[in-house]
Amino acid sequence: HGASFYCCSMKLRRVYSVIVSALLVLGTGSAFADTAVLSRDEQVAAFKAKYDPKFDKAYADYMVFKAKLSLDPSTKATFTSVIEDIAEVRRTINGNLADPNAAIQPIIEYAEEELGEFAVTRFQLEKLAAKVKTITCVKGKATKKVSGLAPKCPSGFKKK
């Protein structure tokens, strides 16, 4: 059990190091941005051009698991929560982008942090989806497929 924790711990460290590296790169890039002053509208447009596709990809990556995770009530609840989270992050970012008094740099840092978390969440969803199993149950000539983390045949049916 300790080995799997170490493995996951190392993966999280790699994800966090990538996030920190990205923030450092963004930090050094802003020094150059100061020489060419962009209007807020131009900064918002640049932000959207860079980050909207990344958020769209994260959402699309999650949707790959929708069908499988919707087969079990507990995994469906987890999936729904993750989708609600990505929607809330986008609402928060868009609200801040629409506010002419909100600074762009904190929005960039928030977006980078959330995208890093979405990558970790995608990995967790993938592992969860792999645990969903489907069995076939029979009762006379009738057959039913049952899916879930621990699927059981309905009353009167036997596992095929």
DRENTORKOL-3810 file (N, C-alpha, C; in nm, 4 decimals):
REM DRENTORKOL-3810
@n.u->0.0822; n.v->-0.1191; n.w->0.0000; ca.u->0.0000; ca.v->0.0000; ca.w->0.0000; c.u->0.0862; c.v->0.1248; c.w->0.0000
@n.u->0.1987; n.v->0.1181; n.w->0.0731; ca.u->0.2899; ca.v->0.2317; ca.w->0.0797; c.u->0.3489; c.v->0.2636; c.w->-0.0567
@n.u->0.3730; n.v->0.1606; n.w->-0.1388; ca.u->0.4310; ca.v->0.1821; ca.w->-0.2707; c.u->0.3349; c.v->0.2586; c.w->-0.3599
@n.u->0.2032; n.v->0.2267; n.w->-0.3511; ca.u->0.1079; ca.v->0.2988; ca.w->-0.4353; c.u->0.0945; c.v->0.4429; c.w->-0.3898
@n.u->0.1031; n.v->0.4677; n.w->-0.2587; ca.u->0.0984; ca.v->0.6063; ca.w->-0.2097; c.u->0.2202; c.v->0.6822; c.w->-0.2611
@n.u->0.3369; n.v->0.6181; n.w->-0.2570; ca.u->0.4588; ca.v->0.6820; ca.w->-0.3050; c.u->0.4456; c.v->0.7157; c.w->-0.4526
@n.u->0.3904; n.v->0.6222; n.w->-0.5295; ca.u->0.3711; ca.v->0.6420; ca.w->-0.6728; c.u->0.2824; c.v->0.7636; c.w->-0.6973
@n.u->0.1683; n.v->0.7697; n.w->-0.6300; ca.u->0.0744; ca.v->0.8808; ca.w->-0.6476; c.u->0.1354; c.v->1.0108; c.w->-0.5968
@n.u->0.2101; n.v->1.0022; n.w->-0.4876; ca.u->0.2756; ca.v->1.1201; ca.w->-0.4326; c.u->0.3744; c.v->1.1763; c.w->-0.5339
@n.u->0.4469; n.v->1.0880; n.w->-0.5998; ca.u->0.5444; ca.v->1.1329; ca.w->-0.6998; c.u->0.4728; c.v->1.1959; c.w->-0.8188
@n.u->0.3597; n.v->1.1386; n.w->-0.8595; ca.u->0.2856; ca.v->1.1954; ca.w->-0.9721; c.u->0.2349; c.v->1.3337; c.w->-0.9365
@n.u->0.1839; n.v->1.3498; n.w->-0.8147; ca.u->0.1356; ca.v->1.4808; ca.w->-0.7720; c.u->0.2504; c.v->1.5808; c.w->-0.7681
@n.u->0.3671; n.v->1.5368; n.w->-0.7215; ca.u->0.4827; ca.v->1.6268; ca.w->-0.7185; c.u->0.5196; c.v->1.6722; c.w->-0.8589
@n.u->0.5132; n.v->1.5786; n.w->-0.9554; ca.u->0.5439; ca.v->1.6153; ca.w->-1.0937; c.u->0.4431; c.v->1.7163; c.w->-1.1454
@n.u->0.3142; n.v->1.6946; n.w->-1.1158; ca.u->0.2099; ca.v->1.7880; ca.w->-1.1599; c.u->0.2348; c.v->1.9251; c.w->-1.0980
@n.u->0.2636; n.v->1.9274; n.w->-0.9685; ca.u->0.2870; ca.v->2.0551; ca.w->-0.9026; c.u->0.4129; c.v->2.1226; c.w->-0.9552
@n.u->0.5161; n.v->2.0459; n.w->-0.9870; ca.u->0.6374; ca.v->2.1082; ca.w->-1.0402; c.u->0.6098; c.v->2.1691; c.w->-1.1770
@n.u->0.5242; n.v->2.1044; n.w->-1.2560; ca.u->0.4868; ca.v->2.1602; ca.w->-1.3858; c.u->0.4105; c.v->2.2915; c.w->-1.3654
@n.u->0.3210; n.v->2.2934; n.w->-1.2672; ca.u->0.2444; ca.v->2.4149; ca.w->-1.2393; c.u->0.3370; c.v->2.5271; c.w->-1.1951
@n.u->0.4278; n.v->2.4973; n.w->-1.1048; ca.u->0.5219; ca.v->2.5989; ca.w->-1.0565; c.u->0.6076; c.v->2.6496; c.w->-1.1726
@n.u->0.6532; n.v->2.5583; n.w->-1.2572; ca.u->0.7328; ca.v->2.5994; ca.w->-1.3727; c.u->0.6527; c.v->2.6910; c.w->-1.4637
@n.u->0.5271; n.v->2.6550; n.w->-1.4858; ca.u->0.4410; ca.v->2.7384; ca.w->-1.5706; c.u->0.4233; c.v->2.8767; c.w->-1.5097
@n.u->0.4057; n.v->2.8830; n.w->-1.3784; ca.u->0.3905; ca.v->3.0129; ca.w->-1.3128; c.u->0.5182; c.v->3.0946; c.w->-1.3227
@n.u->0.6330; n.v->3.0287; n.w->-1.3116; ca.u->0.7598; ca.v->3.0999; ca.w->-1.3251; c.u->0.7757; c.v->3.1550; c.w->-1.4663
@n.u->0.7397; n.v->3.0742; n.w->-1.5655; ca.u->0.7481; ca.v->3.1197; ca.w->-1.7042; c.u->0.6548; c.v->3.2379; c.w->-1.7251
@n.u->0.5348; n.v->3.2283; n.w->-1.6717; ca.u->0.4407; ca.v->3.3402; ca.w->-1.6832; c.u->0.4968; c.v->3.4636; c.w->-1.6148
@n.u->0.5591; n.v->3.4435; n.w->-1.5005; ca.u->0.6161; ca.v->3.5566; ca.w->-1.4277; c.u->0.7250; c.v->3.6247; c.w->-1.5072
@n.u->0.8112; n.v->3.5472; n.w->-1.5737; ca.u->0.9182; ca.v->3.6089; ca.w->-1.6519; c.u->0.8625; c.v->3.6703; c.w->-1.7785
@n.u->0.7557; n.v->3.6120; n.w->-1.8305; ca.u->0.6940; ca.v->3.6677; ca.w->-1.9514; c.u->0.6305; c.v->3.8025; c.w->-1.9262
@n.u->0.5841; n.v->3.8286; n.w->-1.8050; ca.u->0.5163; ca.v->3.9548; ca.w->-1.7778; c.u->0.6135; c.v->4.0718; c.w->-1.7830
@n.u->0.7425; n.v->4.0472; n.w->-1.7618; ca.u->0.8402; ca.v->4.1558; ca.w->-1.7710; c.u->0.8441; c.v->4.2093; c.w->-1.9141
@n.u->0.8300; n.v->4.1197; n.w->-2.0092; ca.u->0.8271; ca.v->4.1636; ca.w->-2.1480; c.u->0.6957; c.v->4.2314; c.w->-2.1815
@n.u->0.5880; n.v->4.1861; n.w->-2.1181; ca.u->0.4568; ca.v->4.2446; ca.w->-2.1452; c.u->0.4521; c.v->4.3895; c.w->-2.1005
@n.u->0.5325; n.v->4.4249; n.w->-1.9985; ca.u->0.5324; ca.v->4.5621; ca.w->-1.9486; c.u->0.5858; c.v->4.6601; c.w->-2.0530
@n.u->0.6739; n.v->4.6132; n.w->-2.1416; ca.u->0.7307; ca.v->4.7035; ca.w->-2.2413; c.u->0.6286; c.v->4.7375; c.w->-2.3493
@n.u->0.5406; n.v->4.6440; n.w->-2.3792; ca.u->0.4338; ca.v->4.6700; ca.w->-2.4760; c.u->0.3031; c.v->4.6674; c.w->-2.3986
@n.u->0.2585; n.v->4.7836; n.w->-2.3535; ca.u->0.1400; ca.v->4.7924; ca.w->-2.2692; c.u->0.0154; c.v->4.7625; c.w->-2.3527
@n.u->-0.0560; n.v->4.6604; n.w->-2.3082; ca.u->-0.1802; ca.v->4.6224; ca.w->-2.3751; c.u->-0.2976; c.v->4.6818; c.w->-2.2994
@n.u->-0.4011; n.v->4.7181; n.w->-2.3717; ca.u->-0.5224; ca.v->4.7639; ca.w->-2.3050; c.u->-0.5848; c.v->4.6442; c.w->-2.2335
@n.u->-0.6737; n.v->4.6705; n.w->-2.1418; ca.u->-0.7386; ca.v->4.5612; ca.w->-2.0689; c.u->-0.8157; c.v->4.4721; c.w->-2.1653
@n.u->-0.8829; n.v->4.5328; n.w->-2.2635; ca.u->-0.9572; ca.v->4.4539; ca.w->-2.3623; c.u->-0.8635; c.v->4.3619; c.w->-2.4406
@n.u->-0.7441; n.v->4.4102; n.w->-2.4721; ca.u->-0.6470; ca.v->4.3275; ca.w->-2.5432; c.u->-0.5954; c.v->4.2153; c.w->-2.4529
@n.u->-0.5768; n.v->4.2460; n.w->-2.3242; ca.u->-0.5332; ca.v->4.1432; ca.w->-2.2289; c.u->-0.6402; c.v->4.0359; c.w->-2.2140
@n.u->-0.7676; n.v->4.0783; n.w->-2.2063; ca.u->-0.8784; ca.v->3.9821; ca.w->-2.1948; c.u->-0.8852; c.v->3.8950; c.w->-2.3199
@n.u->-0.8716; n.v->3.9578; n.w->-2.4367; ca.u->-0.8746; ca.v->3.8812; ca.w->-2.5623; c.u->-0.7593; c.v->3.7815; c.w->-2.5670
@n.u->-0.6412; n.v->3.8233; n.w->-2.5240; ca.u->-0.5251; ca.v->3.7331; ca.w->-2.5227; c.u->-0.5481; c.v->3.6187; c.w->-2.4246
@n.u->-0.6051; n.v->3.6502; n.w->-2.3077; ca.u->-0.6349; ca.v->3.5468; ca.w->-2.2083; c.u->-0.7307; c.v->3.4437; c.w->-2.2678
@n.u->-0.8390; n.v->3.4924; n.w->-2.3271; ca.u->-0.9399; ca.v->3.4014; ca.w->-2.3840; c.u->-0.8813; c.v->3.3162; c.w->-2.4959
@n.u->-0.7978; n.v->3.3774; n.w->-2.5789; ca.u->-0.7366; ca.v->3.3020; ca.w->-2.6893; c.u->-0.6473; c.v->3.1900; c.w->-2.6362
@n.u->-0.5816; n.v->3.2147; n.w->-2.5247; ca.u->-0.4906; ca.v->3.1146; ca.w->-2.4693; c.u->-0.5632; c.v->3.0116; c.w->-2.3833
@n.u->-0.6539; n.v->3.0571; n.w->-2.2963; ca.u->-0.7095; ca.v->2.9679; ca.w->-2.1946; c.u->-0.8428; c.v->2.9037; c.w->-2.2310
@n.u->-0.9260; n.v->2.9680; n.w->-2.3117; ca.u->-1.0533; ca.v->2.9056; ca.w->-2.3466; c.u->-1.0342; c.v->2.7687; c.w->-2.4106
@n.u->-0.9409; n.v->2.7532; n.w->-2.5059; ca.u->-0.9190; ca.v->2.6188; ca.w->-2.5622; c.u->-0.8707; c.v->2.5172; c.w->-2.4580
@n.u->-0.7927; n.v->2.5632; n.w->-2.3611; ca.u->-0.7442; ca.v->2.4714; ca.w->-2.2568; c.u->-0.8592; c.v->2.4239; c.w->-2.1681
@n.u->-0.9492; n.v->2.5163; n.w->-2.1318; ca.u->-1.0643; ca.v->2.4772; ca.w->-2.0511; c.u->-1.1597; c.v->2.3893; c.w->-2.1319
@n.u->-1.1767; n.v->2.4208; n.w->-2.2601; ca.u->-1.2614; ca.v->2.3381; ca.w->-2.3467; c.u->-1.2058; c.v->2.1965; c.w->-2.3568
@n.u->-1.0731; n.v->2.1844; n.w->-2.3669; ca.u->-1.0108; ca.v->2.0518; ca.w->-2.3748; c.u->-1.0292; c.v->1.9753; c.w->-2.2438
@n.u->-1.0126; n.v->2.0441; n.w->-2.1300; ca.u->-1.0328; ca.v->1.9775; ca.w->-2.0008; c.u->-1.1750; c.v->1.9240; c.w->-1.9914
@n.u->-1.2715; n.v->2.0051; n.w->-2.0325; ca.u->-1.4125; ca.v->1.9627; ca.w->-2.0304; c.u->-1.4321; c.v->1.8421; c.w->-2.1228
@n.u->-1.3778; n.v->1.8491; n.w->-2.2429; ca.u->-1.3907; ca.v->1.7375; ca.w->-2.3383; c.u->-1.3249; c.v->1.6110; c.w->-2.2833
@n.u->-1.2100; n.v->1.6264; n.w->-2.2162; ca.u->-1.1421; ca.v->1.5115; ca.w->-2.1559; c.u->-1.2303; c.v->1.4458; c.w->-2.0497
@n.u->-1.3012; n.v->1.5268; n.w->-1.9720; ca.u->-1.3920; ca.v->1.4733; ca.w->-1.8694; c.u->-1.5095; c.v->1.4000; c.w->-1.9340
@n.u->-1.5621; n.v->1.4564; n.w->-2.0420; ca.u->-1.6813; ca.v->1.3990; ca.w->-2.1048; c.u->-1.6559; c.v->1.2597; c.w->-2.1623
@n.u->-1.5310; n.v->1.2251; n.w->-2.1862; ca.u->-1.4958; ca.v->1.0911; ca.w->-2.2339; c.u->-1.5440; c.v->0.9861; c.w->-2.1337
@n.u->-1.5466; n.v->1.0227; n.w->-2.0059; ca.u->-1.5811; ca.v->0.9273; ca.w->-1.9005; c.u->-1.7286; c.v->0.9310; c.w->-1.8610
@n.u->-1.8063; n.v->1.0205; n.w->-1.9204; ca.u->-1.9455; ca.v->1.0410; ca.w->-1.8781; c.u->-2.0279; c.v->0.9124; c.w->-1.8863
@n.u->-2.0267; n.v->0.8464; n.w->-1.9996; ca.u->-2.1111; ca.v->0.7276; ca.w->-2.0176; c.u->-2.0788; c.v->0.6205; c.w->-1.9143
@n.u->-1.9519; n.v->0.5909; n.w->-1.8970; ca.u->-1.9135; ca.v->0.4836; ca.w->-1.8052; c.u->-1.9416; c.v->0.5223; c.w->-1.6600
@n.u->-1.9114; n.v->0.6470; n.w->-1.6227; ca.u->-1.9309; ca.v->0.6889; ca.w->-1.4839; c.u->-2.0784; c.v->0.7108; c.w->-1.4508
@n.u->-2.1620; n.v->0.7266; n.w->-1.5520; ca.u->-2.3056; ca.v->0.7451; ca.w->-1.5281; c.u->-2.3768; c.v->0.6138; c.w->-1.4996
@n.u->-2.3079; n.v->0.5019; n.w->-1.5135; ca.u->-2.3682; ca.v->0.3705; ca.w->-1.4915; c.u->-2.3876; c.v->0.3380; c.w->-1.3438
@n.u->-2.3115; n.v->0.4012; n.w->-1.2566; ca.u->-2.3165; ca.v->0.3735; ca.w->-1.1133; c.u->-2.3540; c.v->0.5031; c.w->-1.0408
@n.u->-2.4501; n.v->0.4978; n.w->-0.9467; ca.u->-2.4931; ca.v->0.6218; ca.w->-0.8793; c.u->-2.3801; c.v->0.6990; c.w->-0.8097
@n.u->-2.2882; n.v->0.6288; n.w->-0.7461; ca.u->-2.1823; ca.v->0.7012; ca.w->-0.6747; c.u->-2.0829; c.v->0.7645; c.w->-0.7719
@n.u->-2.0476; n.v->0.6933; n.w->-0.8787; ca.u->-1.9544; ca.v->0.7513; ca.w->-0.9750; c.u->-2.0226; c.v->0.8611; c.w->-1.0554
@n.u->-2.1532; n.v->0.8474; n.w->-1.0774; ca.u->-2.2282; ca.v->0.9527; ca.w->-1.1477; c.u->-2.2273; c.v->1.0805; c.w->-1.0639
@n.u->-2.2446; n.v->1.0686; n.w->-0.9337; ca.u->-2.2422; ca.v->1.1851; ca.w->-0.8447; c.u->-2.1049; c.v->1.2515; c.w->-0.8473
@n.u->-1.9999; n.v->1.1706; n.w->-0.8476; ca.u->-1.8642; ca.v->1.2246; ca.w->-0.8556; c.u->-1.8437; c.v->1.2987; c.w->-0.9867
@n.u->-1.8859; n.v->1.2382; n.w->-1.0957; ca.u->-1.8704; ca.v->1.2996; ca.w->-1.2275; c.u->-1.9483; c.v->1.4318; c.w->-1.2345
@n.u->-2.0712; n.v->1.4311; n.w->-1.1859; ca.u->-2.1536; ca.v->1.5517; ca.w->-1.1872; c.u->-2.0867; c.v->1.6633; c.w->-1.1075
@n.u->-2.0298; n.v->1.6293; n.w->-0.9942; ca.u->-1.9601; ca.v->1.7270; ca.w->-0.9105; c.u->-1.8407; c.v->1.7871; c.w->-0.9841
@n.u->-1.7665; n.v->1.7051; n.w->-1.0558; ca.u->-1.6497; ca.v->1.7520; ca.w->-1.1310; c.u->-1.6937; c.v->1.8473; c.w->-1.2426
@n.u->-1.8004; n.v->1.8131; n.w->-1.3120; ca.u->-1.8513; ca.v->1.8987; ca.w->-1.4201; c.u->-1.9007; c.v->2.0318; c.w->-1.3631
@n.u->-1.9682; n.v->2.0271; n.w->-1.2485; ca.u->-2.0128; ca.v->2.1500; ca.w->-1.1837; c.u->-1.8939; c.v->2.2363; c.w->-1.1429
@n.u->-1.7854; n.v->2.1732; n.w->-1.0990; ca.u->-1.6655; ca.v->2.2463; ca.w->-1.0587; c.u->-1.6046; c.v->2.3207; c.w->-1.1772
@n.u->-1.5905; n.v->2.2525; n.w->-1.2904; ca.u->-1.5305; ca.v->2.3192; ca.w->-1.4065; c.u->-1.6202; c.v->2.4345; c.w->-1.4530
@n.u->-1.7519; n.v->2.4172; n.w->-1.4449; ca.u->-1.8443; ca.v->2.5246; ca.w->-1.4836; c.u->-1.8312; c.v->2.6441; c.w->-1.3890
@n.u->-1.8159; n.v->2.6174; n.w->-1.2604; ca.u->-1.8015; ca.v->2.7248; ca.w->-1.1614; c.u->-1.6702; c.v->2.8006; c.w->-1.1808
@n.u->-1.5642; n.v->2.7292; n.w->-1.2117; ca.u->-1.4349; ca.v->2.7937; ca.w->-1.2375; c.u->-1.4479; c.v->2.8873; c.w->-1.3575
@n.u->-1.5121; n.v->2.8394; n.w->-1.4622; ca.u->-1.5288; ca.v->2.9237; ca.w->-1.5823; c.u->-1.6151; c.v->3.0448; c.w->-1.5515
@n.u->-1.7215; n.v->3.0272; n.w->-1.4727; ca.u->-1.8067; ca.v->3.1417; ca.w->-1.4344; c.u->-1.7254; c.v->3.2444; c.w->-1.3560
@n.u->-1.6436; n.v->3.1964; n.w->-1.2634; ca.u->-1.5603; ca.v->3.2854; ca.w->-1.1821; c.u->-1.4630; c.v->3.3627; c.w->-1.2700
@n.u->-1.3956; n.v->3.2928; n.w->-1.3583; ca.u->-1.2986; ca.v->3.3586; ca.w->-1.4466; c.u->-1.3686; c.v->3.4594; c.w->-1.5370
@n.u->-1.4783; n.v->3.4191; n.w->-1.5988; ca.u->-1.5490; ca.v->3.5100; ca.w->-1.6892; c.u->-1.6025; c.v->3.6319; c.w->-1.6157
@n.u->-1.6472; n.v->3.6134; n.w->-1.4921; ca.u->-1.6930; ca.v->3.7265; ca.w->-1.4116; c.u->-1.5801; c.v->3.8242; c.w->-1.3841
@n.u->-1.4627; n.v->3.7716; n.w->-1.3530; ca.u->-1.3466; ca.v->3.8572; ca.w->-1.3281; c.u->-1.2976; c.v->3.9244; c.w->-1.4564
@n.u->-1.3033; n.v->3.8527; n.w->-1.5673; ca.u->-1.2627; ca.v->3.9137; ca.w->-1.6939; c.u->-1.3571; c.v->4.0275; c.w->-1.7320
@n.u->-1.4839; n.v->4.0144; n.w->-1.6976; ca.u->-1.5828; ca.v->4.1174; ca.w->-1.7298; c.u->-1.5714; c.v->4.2392; c.w->-1.6389
@n.u->-1.5073; n.v->4.2235; n.w->-1.5241; ca.u->-1.4915; ca.v->4.3340; ca.w->-1.4290; c.u->-1.3724; c.v->4.4199; c.w->-1.4711
@n.u->-1.3968; n.v->4.5449; n.w->-1.5134; ca.u->-1.2866; ca.v->4.6291; ca.w->-1.5618; c.u->-1.1846; c.v->4.6628; c.w->-1.4529
@n.u->-1.2189; n.v->4.6423; n.w->-1.3255; ca.u->-1.1270; ca.v->4.6729; ca.w->-1.2158; c.u->-1.0444; c.v->4.5526; c.w->-1.1713
@n.u->-1.0739; n.v->4.4336; n.w->-1.2254; ca.u->-1.0012; ca.v->4.3127; ca.w->-1.1849; c.u->-0.8691; c.v->4.3036; c.w->-1.2614
@n.u->-0.7611; n.v->4.2816; n.w->-1.1882; ca.u->-0.6292; ca.v->4.2653; ca.w->-1.2501; c.u->-0.6227; c.v->4.1324; c.w->-1.3245
@n.u->-0.5523; n.v->4.1300; n.w->-1.4342; ca.u->-0.5438; ca.v->4.0101; ca.w->-1.5187; c.u->-0.4506; c.v->3.9044; c.w->-1.4593
@n.u->-0.3395; n.v->3.9451; n.w->-1.4013; ca.u->-0.2406; ca.v->3.8472; ca.w->-1.3527; c.u->-0.2998; c.v->3.7473; c.w->-1.2526
@n.u->-0.3786; n.v->3.7907; n.w->-1.1524; ca.u->-0.4376; ca.v->3.6912; ca.w->-1.0620; c.u->-0.5336; c.v->3.5953; c.w->-1.1341
@n.u->-0.5991; n.v->3.6429; n.w->-1.2380; ca.u->-0.6892; ca.v->3.5559; ca.w->-1.3153; c.u->-0.6061; c.v->3.4506; c.w->-1.3880
@n.u->-0.4931; n.v->3.4913; n.w->-1.4423; ca.u->-0.4027; ca.v->3.3964; ca.w->-1.5101; c.u->-0.3539; c.v->3.2917; c.w->-1.4105
@n.u->-0.3119; n.v->3.3353; n.w->-1.2924; ca.u->-0.2610; ca.v->3.2422; ca.w->-1.1912; c.u->-0.3697; c.v->3.1447; c.w->-1.1474
@n.u->-0.4918; n.v->3.1949; n.w->-1.1309; ca.u->-0.6053; ca.v->3.1092; ca.w->-1.0934; c.u->-0.6320; c.v->3.0070; c.w->-1.2046
@n.u->-0.6311; n.v->3.0521; n.w->-1.3296; ca.u->-0.6560; ca.v->2.9619; ca.w->-1.4423; c.u->-0.5502; c.v->2.8516; c.w->-1.4475
@n.u->-0.4240; n.v->2.8881; n.w->-1.4297; ca.u->-0.3162; ca.v->2.7889; ca.w->-1.4330; c.u->-0.3325; c.v->2.6872; c.w->-1.3194
@n.u->-0.3637; n.v->2.7372; n.w->-1.2012; ca.u->-0.3826; ca.v->2.6476; ca.w->-1.0861; c.u->-0.4969; c.v->2.5499; c.w->-1.1122
@n.u->-0.6086; n.v->2.6012; n.w->-1.1611; ca.u->-0.7246; ca.v->2.5152; ca.w->-1.1873; c.u->-0.6961; c.v->2.4148; c.w->-1.2986
@n.u->-0.6272; n.v->2.4560; n.w->-1.4026; ca.u->-0.5936; ca.v->2.3624; ca.w->-1.5104; c.u->-0.5048; c.v->2.2492; c.w->-1.4582
@n.u->-0.4151; n.v->2.2802; n.w->-1.3664; ca.u->-0.3331; ca.v->2.1762; ca.w->-1.3038; c.u->-0.4187; c.v->2.0793; c.w->-1.2239
@n.u->-0.5155; n.v->2.1348; n.w->-1.1494; ca.u->-0.6061; ca.v->2.0487; ca.w->-1.0724; c.u->-0.6927; c.v->1.9642; c.w->-1.1651
@n.u->-0.7348; n.v->2.0218; n.w->-1.2779; ca.u->-0.8165; ca.v->1.9461; ca.w->-1.3725; c.u->-0.7395; c.v->1.8276; c.w->-1.4293
@n.u->-0.6101; n.v->1.8430; n.w->-1.4496; ca.u->-0.5282; ca.v->1.7326; ca.w->-1.5003; c.u->-0.5247; c.v->1.6190; c.w->-1.3984
@n.u->-0.5098; n.v->1.6539; n.w->-1.2712; ca.u->-0.5098; ca.v->1.5526; ca.w->-1.1649; c.u->-0.6469; c.v->1.4859; c.w->-1.1576
@n.u->-0.7527; n.v->1.5658; n.w->-1.1666; ca.u->-0.8891; ca.v->1.5126; ca.w->-1.1599; c.u->-0.9161; c.v->1.4184; c.w->-1.2770
@n.u->-0.8670; n.v->1.4527; n.w->-1.3955; ca.u->-0.8869; ca.v->1.3670; ca.w->-1.5121; c.u->-0.8244; c.v->1.2298; c.w->-1.4867
@n.u->-0.7042; n.v->1.2295; n.w->-1.4305; ca.u->-0.6364; ca.v->1.1038; ca.w->-1.3975; c.u->-0.7217; c.v->1.0236; c.w->-1.2986
@n.u->-0.7786; n.v->1.0907; n.w->-1.1983; ca.u->-0.8611; ca.v->1.0219; ca.w->-1.0986; c.u->-0.9898; c.v->0.9678; c.w->-1.1616
@n.u->-1.0505; n.v->1.0445; n.w->-1.2531; ca.u->-1.1710; ca.v->0.9974; ca.w->-1.3213; c.u->-1.1402; c.v->0.8749; c.w->-1.4064
@n.u->-1.0256; n.v->0.8760; n.w->-1.4693; ca.u->-0.9853; ca.v->0.7627; ca.w->-1.5520; c.u->-0.9716; c.v->0.6359; c.w->-1.4668
@n.u->-0.9095; n.v->0.6500; n.w->-1.3503; ca.u->-0.8954; ca.v->0.5355; ca.w->-1.2598; c.u->-1.0325; c.v->0.4883; c.w->-1.2109
@n.u->-1.1197; n.v->0.5823; n.w->-1.1795; ca.u->-1.2534; ca.v->0.5475; ca.w->-1.1316; c.u->-1.3335; c.v->0.4765; c.w->-1.2409
@n.u->-1.3260; n.v->0.5274; n.w->-1.3623; ca.u->-1.3984; ca.v->0.4652; ca.w->-1.4745; c.u->-1.3498; c.v->0.3227; c.w->-1.4982
@n.u->-1.2218; n.v->0.2976; n.w->-1.4762; ca.u->-1.1664; ca.v->0.1632; ca.w->-1.4958; c.u->-1.2235; c.v->0.0642; c.w->-1.3948
@n.u->-1.2725; n.v->0.1136; n.w->-1.2809; ca.u->-1.3274; ca.v->0.0258; ca.w->-1.1771; c.u->-1.4727; c.v->-0.0125; c.w->-1.2028
@n.u->-1.5412; n.v->0.0597; n.w->-1.2926; ca.u->-1.6809; ca.v->0.0287; ca.w->-1.3227; c.u->-1.6843; c.v->-0.0983; c.w->-1.4075
@n.u->-1.7581; n.v->-0.1975; n.w->-1.3599; ca.u->-1.7685; ca.v->-0.3274; ca.w->-1.4275; c.u->-1.9118; c.v->-0.3500; c.w->-1.4748
@n.u->-1.9260; n.v->-0.4304; n.w->-1.5791; ca.u->-2.0572; ca.v->-0.4681; ca.w->-1.6304; c.u->-2.0665; c.v->-0.6199; c.w->-1.6287
@n.u->-2.1771; n.v->-0.6705; n.w->-1.5736; ca.u->-2.2004; ca.v->-0.8145; ca.w->-1.5732; c.u->-2.3312; c.v->-0.8433; c.w->-1.6467
@n.u->-2.3455; n.v->-0.9646; n.w->-1.6934; ca.u->-2.4682; ca.v->-1.0074; ca.w->-1.7590; c.u->-2.5411; c.v->-1.1034; c.w->-1.6665
@n.u->-2.6688; n.v->-1.0774; n.w->-1.6454; ca.u->-2.7515; ca.v->-1.1602; ca.w->-1.5579; c.u->-2.8618; c.v->-1.2264; c.w->-1.6408
@n.u->-2.8945; n.v->-1.3506; n.w->-1.6060; ca.u->-2.9972; ca.v->-1.4238; ca.w->-1.6807; c.u->-3.1042; c.v->-1.4776; c.w->-1.5868
@n.u->-3.2265; n.v->-1.4835; n.w->-1.6415; ca.u->-3.3411; ca.v->-1.5424; ca.w->-1.5718; c.u->-3.4256; c.v->-1.6036; c.w->-1.6823
@n.u->-3.4128; n.v->-1.7331; n.w->-1.6976; ca.u->-3.4800; ca.v->-1.7987; ca.w->-1.8097; c.u->-3.4186; c.v->-1.7499; c.w->-1.9394
@n.u->-3.5050; n.v->-1.6931; n.w->-2.0287; ca.u->-3.4555; ca.v->-1.6411; ca.w->-2.1556; c.u->-3.4213; c.v->-1.4923; c.w->-2.1466
@n.u->-3.4561; n.v->-1.4302; n.w->-2.0351; ca.u->-3.4308; ca.v->-1.2866; ca.w->-2.0185; c.u->-3.2872; c.v->-1.2629; c.w->-1.9736
@n.u->-3.2260; n.v->-1.1617; n.w->-2.0307; ca.u->-3.0917; ca.v->-1.1219; ca.w->-1.9880; c.u->-3.0915; c.v->-0.9724; c.w->-1.9569
@n.u->-3.0100; n.v->-0.9368; n.w->-1.8609; ca.u->-2.9930; ca.v->-0.7964; ca.w->-1.8236; c.u->-2.8456; c.v->-0.7704; c.w->-1.8021
@n.u->-2.8029; n.v->-0.6530; n.w->-1.8442; ca.u->-2.6663; ca.v->-0.6096; ca.w->-1.8157; c.u->-2.6749; c.v->-0.5115; c.w->-1.7004
@n.u->-2.5887; n.v->-0.5335; n.w->-1.6006; ca.u->-2.5855; ca.v->-0.4490; ca.w->-1.4815; c.u->-2.4432; c.v->-0.3951; c.w->-1.4670
@n.u->-2.4332; n.v->-0.2637; n.w->-1.4464; ca.u->-2.3014; ca.v->-0.2006; ca.w->-1.4331; c.u->-2.2909; c.v->-0.1276; c.w->-1.3010
@n.u->-2.1680; n.v->-0.1148; n.w->-1.2534; ca.u->-2.1424; ca.v->-0.0412; ca.w->-1.1308; c.u->-2.0047; c.v->-0.0764; c.w->-1.0772
@n.u->-1.9739; n.v->-0.0185; n.w->-0.9623; ca.u->-1.8456; ca.v->-0.0501; ca.w->-0.8995; c.u->-1.8456; c.v->-0.1937; c.w->-0.8480
@n.u->-1.9610; n.v->-0.2378; n.w->-0.7980; ca.u->-1.9765; ca.v->-0.3758; ca.w->-0.7515; c.u->-2.1153; c.v->-0.4228; c.w->-0.7968
@n.u->-2.1321; n.v->-0.4490; n.w->-0.9274; ca.u->-2.2645; ca.v->-0.4827; ca.w->-0.9791; c.u->-2.3168; c.v->-0.6155; c.w->-0.9252
@n.u->-2.4474; n.v->-0.6173; n.w->-0.8984; ca.u->-2.5138; ca.v->-0.7398; ca.w->-0.8511; c.u->-2.6358; c.v->-0.7634; c.w->-0.9377
@n.u->-2.6661; n.v->-0.8895; n.w->-0.9586; ca.u->-2.7827; ca.v->-0.9240; ca.w->-1.0367; c.u->-2.9099; c.v->-0.8920; c.w->-0.9588
@n.u->-3.0164; n.v->-0.8486; n.w->-1.0314; ca.u->-3.1439; ca.v->-0.8248; ca.w->-0.9630; c.u->-3.2012; c.v->-0.9538; c.w->-0.9082
@n.u->-3.2956; n.v->-0.9403; n.w->-0.8192; ca.u->-3.3593; ca.v->-1.0561; ca.w->-0.7578; c.u->-3.4121; c.v->-1.1514; c.w->-0.8640
@n.u->-3.3813; n.v->-1.2783; n.w->-0.8480; ca.u->-3.4280; ca.v->-1.3799; ca.w->-0.9421; c.u->-3.3328; c.v->-1.4039; c.w->-1.0576
@n.u->-3.2394; n.v->-1.3147; n.w->-1.0808; ca.u->-3.1428; ca.v->-1.3307; ca.w->-1.1890; c.u->-3.0139; c.v->-1.3919; c.w->-1.1338
@n.u->-2.9445; n.v->-1.4620; n.w->-1.2206; ca.u->-2.8157; ca.v->-1.5206; ca.w->-1.1858; c.u->-2.7099; c.v->-1.4668; c.w->-1.2811
@n.u->-2.5902; n.v->-1.4542; n.w->-1.2287; ca.u->-2.4788; ca.v->-1.4041; ca.w->-1.3103; c.u->-2.4451; c.v->-1.5075; c.w->-1.4169
@n.u->-2.4313; n.v->-1.4614; n.w->-1.5397; ca.u->-2.4015; ca.v->-1.5493; ca.w->-1.6524; c.u->-2.2568; c.v->-1.5892; c.w->-1.6506
END
